[in-house]
Amino acid sequence: MKIGIVLNRQAGSLVDRPIDRAEAAIRTAFERHGATVDLHTVDGAQCTDTIQRVLDSDAEAVVVGGGDGTLHSAAKLALPKGKTLGVIPLGTLNLLARDLHVPLELEDAAEALAAGRVRAIDIAEVNGEPYLNSSVLGFYPQVVQERERQRKQHRLLKWPGAAVALAKTLYRLPMLDVRLDWGEGPRRMRTPILVVSNNVYDDGFGLVLSRQALDAGKLGVYVARERNAFAMLRLMGRLVAGSWKQDEGLETYAVTSLTVHSRRHHLKMVNDGEIRKLHTPLHYRILPGALKVLAPG
């Protein structure tokens, strides 16, 4: 099998390590398992074009080394090609890699993928735009925008910047007025946050939620009914404690499609960490088995 590998030179886990050693470890792992390797290490701004060139080549699979944003871009490009996608987790959260049980250490990840198998997983999409993990509406897009502003103006690191951004946004908690329809008639909701995930989240603790099933053919819909900052902080506390599904202020649903109606002509959302602004109504759906991925055997 010929495999194209694209590494984001600016990914967090590559910044403080010799690039040549990382490349050698990855190349050795795949070649040891009989693959022909075409490896490219590029700056973040060049990732999309490089991934596209690899997908247009005779490579049967493309493996990207980067964070969730790099993987999100790669998935959008790989879907219409029907080629297999793999991920070497080099970012901060590495959400899909965790759910695929890919090791988080570079050498271990390369070995696991090289010896792994191809499996089909679901993709979610909103208004035709695919995403791998979640689409979040409400106050969260403001948090992401404010975090980036803090990072640029005050040179705060990602997590301190996120804490400042969250505090500022919760102080004046915005509300989202929408009507949700998953086939049983529209329901009006006034909520600070709406999450639509690609498959449902498992019970568990910590702010990084996991999904055991990536091929169950369901969207997870999570709507906060409480409308104040205290309730949001309580919900975050229950996330950490692992009791978030029992929060009386949270409604959860598992559906195959969802339409979000709003009086606004556009709504902002964060899809896999990327801020988007799309026309309403928003049409969400699940695409069962639409993406082929490399996963540990």
Secondary structure, 3 states (H helix, E strand, C coil): CEEEEEEECCCHHHHCCCHHHHHHHHHHHHHHCCCEEEEEEECHHHHHHHHHHHHHCCCCEEEEEECHHHHHHHHHHHHHHCCEEEEEECCCCCHHHHHCCCCCCHHHHHHHHHCCEEEEEEEEEECCEEECCEEEEECHHHHHHHHHHHHHHHCCCHHHHHHHHHHHHHHCCCCEEEEEECCCCCEEEEECEEEEEECCCCCCCCCCCCCCCCCCCCEEEEEECCCCHHHHHHHHHHHHHCCHHHCCCEEEEEECEEEEECCCCEEEEEECCEEEEEECCEEEEEEEEEEEEEECC
